[in-house]
Amino acid sequence: MTEEKDNKYRNLFLGLLFDAIGMLSFVIPGIGEFSDVIWAPVAGWLMTRLYKGKIGQAAGVVTFVEEIVPGLDVIPTFTLTWIYTYVLSKKKGQPKQID
């Protein structure tokens, strides 16, 4: 249980960091959108490493598309995936843990 809790907060921290990196393209007009060509596949791959299975695969594709399409960088896909994984999708019959 401690390892799961450690991964939970590690994934939250990394998700916030990766979302911030993805939003950096707004800081440098022109060059920023070019950086998305590099960041989009990296972000998609990172998502599949943070979240295993079907959730990670689906979130990786969504992250790639969100990063490659101009103007969508404001969507915090890593953070939204964390919320979905650790808050919204608890198994039925299993009480939510509030830490």
Secondary structure, DSSP 4 states (H G I P E B T S, - for coil): -HHHHHHHHHHHHHHHHHHHHHHGGGTSTTHHHHHHHHHHHHHHHHHHHHS-HHHHHHHHHHHHHHHHSTT-TTS-HHHHHHHIIIII-PPTTSPPP--
